[in-house]
């Protein structure tokens, strides 16, 4: 399983960060888990925690502890792969469509307009056009949420 996760993270090729960045990211996801209500929302948060944890490991931080029990980690992994792969492909496709000079590698929640605007700015794309086209494309996918 670990090899599959590492290969998958290599495919996504997200930026690697220092340990403090990853620990903060995990802490934020744990807060969101505590606020989540309903089985689907909690499952989504488990996937976010699994993602942030495995991304930290992929970034070389082997001393980081699993922040949830192993069973819930596995539950999170089951949703992590489709959710984050589809988000990555969504942003990659959106970036190509709008003529991004660099490959867009993002996995953020596309339902949050402020995050879309940040992504557009990071890739020197028109924010209004980026948000508009993202909203149009989002109507087609449940897993992006």
Long-range contacts (C-beta under 8 A, 24 or more apart in sequence): 1-77, 5-54, 5-57, 5-58, 5-77, 6-58, 8-81, 8-85, 9-54, 9-55, 9-58, 10-58, 12-84, 12-85, 12-88, 12-105, 12-107, 13-105, 14-55, 14-105, 14-107, 16-58, 16-59, 16-60, 17-59, 19-56, 19-61, 19-63, 19-64, 22-52, 22-55, 22-56, 22-59, 22-61, 22-64, 23-56, 23-64, 25-52, 25-55, 25-56, 26-52, 26-53, 26-56, 26-64, 26-67, 29-67, 30-67, 33-68, 43-75, 43-76, 43-79, 44-79, 44-83, 44-145, 46-72, 46-73, 46-75, 46-76, 46-79, 47-76, 47-77, 47-78, 47-79, 47-80, 47-83, 47-84, 48-76, 48-80, 49-73, 49-76, 50-76, 50-77, 50-80, 51-76, 51-80, 51-84, 51-107, 54-80, 82-143, 83-143, 83-144, 86-141, 86-143, 86-144, 87-143, 87-144, 90-134, 90-137, 90-138, 90-141, 90-144, 91-119, 93-137, 94-130, 94-133, 94-134, 94-137, 95-123, 95-125, 97-133, 98-125, 98-126, 98-129, 98-130, 98-133, 99-125, 100-124, 100-125, 109-144, 109-145, 110-134, 110-138, 110-144, 111-138, 111-144, 111-145
